[in-house]
Amino acid sequence: MVYAPRSARHGALLVGSFAVLGLLTACGSSSHDVHSSPPLTSSGTAAPATGGTQSPVSATSVPSAATTGPGAAASSAPRATTSAGGAATTSAASGSRCHTSELRASVGRNDPGAGQENFPVVLTNASARTCTLHGYPGAAFVNASGTQLGPDPKRESGSPVTITLKPGQSAWAGLTFSNPGVSGAKTATPAALVVTPPDERDSLKVAWAGGAVPVGGNSSSVFLSVFAPGTAP
């Protein structure tokens, strides 16, 4: 065994104590910094990168199922086209629905039977383009001052189909009611029949020459059928 003087042993003991104390202090400081630092948080929208070359993708550029799925409805807005000069113009799509301003209305000859009066209400494409009709017309009897006579007609059961009308072609819907002389209904003689094409707000007025119509009481209902191609059954 090598003998060390007492003073040397004492000095080494002091140096070791200071070293251990320093290590404990460093560990304590490191632990304190970890627990006192606030947690990192991020917002719901990330900022675009500034150093990359890829542009951020806009959410609106991704088609949604509502506009691209099999159940999406077709838009009725005019289609946009590009002219030779590059400017955008709009044009109505061929085959879109017929508007009131493009139609001419008439009432065909009565075809009575079994106590029923049956008149075809005819709409003719008077425009220079092809358009379509789908469903039921609206109709109302009015007097000379334009006041409606009787309630609105009811719809007969039927399966509407889309009818394509080229210029000059027609479609008809049946206007039917019980003969007032048989039913005993209260009657009035209209001056005109007001006809509204399907899905339109504006109407067409046709002079009525069909005589008295039921406007109240028993069996006073008037019925309309869906449109069919042509001018009569």
Residue, then its C-alpha position, 0 to 999 in steps of 0.5 A: m500500500v502506498y501511503a498518502p499524506r493526510s493533507a493530500r487525502h483531504g484535498a482529494l476528498l474536497v475535489g471529489s465532493f465539489a465534482v459530485l455537487g456540480l453534477l447534481t446541480a446540472c441535473g437539477s437545472s436540466s429537469h427544471d427546464v423540461h417541465s417549465s417549458p410550455p407544450l408546442t401547439s399548432s393551429g388548424t391551418a398550416a402556413p404555406a412553405t416558403g422555401g419549397t417549389q410546390s404551391p399549396v393546394s386550395a380546398t376548392s380545387v378538389p371536386s366534391a361528391a355533391t357535384t361529381g357523384p352519380g346523383a348530382a343534378a345537371s346545371s341549368a345555367p348557360r354554358a360558357t364558350t370561348s370566342a376566337g378572340g379568347a373572350a368568354t361568352t354565354s349561350a343557352a344549351s340546346g334542348s333546355r326547357c321551353h320558356t313561356s316567351e318561346l311558346r304559343a298556346s291553344v285549346g283544341r276541339n272538345d272530345p266528349g264522352a261518358g258525361q265528360e268534357n275533354f279539351p286538349v291544351v296545346l303548347t307549340n314551340a314558336s322559337a327558332r331553337t329546340c327545347t323541352l317540356h316536362g310534367y303538367p301545365g298550370a291552368a285557370f279559367v278567368n272572366a273578362s276582367g281576369t278574375q279566376l273562376g273556380p278552384d285550380p284544376k287538379r292533376e290526374s295521376g301519370s308519369p311525366v316524360t321529357i318531350t323534345l320540341k323542335p321549332g314548330q312542334s307541339a305537346w298537349a295536356g288533357l283538360t277534363f271535367s264532368n258535364p255540368g248538365v249531368s253533374g248539376a255543378k254550379t257553372a260559369t262561362p269563362a272568357a279565357l283559359v290562362v296556361t302556365p308552362p311547366d317550371e315557368r312563372d309567366s302565363l299565356k292567355v287563350a280565348w275560351a270557346g268551350g262554353a260553361v264550366p263547373v266552378g262549384g258544388n258537386s263534381s265541380s273538379v277540373f283535371l289536367s294530365v301530363f304533357a304528351p307529344g302532338t296536338a291531340p290524343 
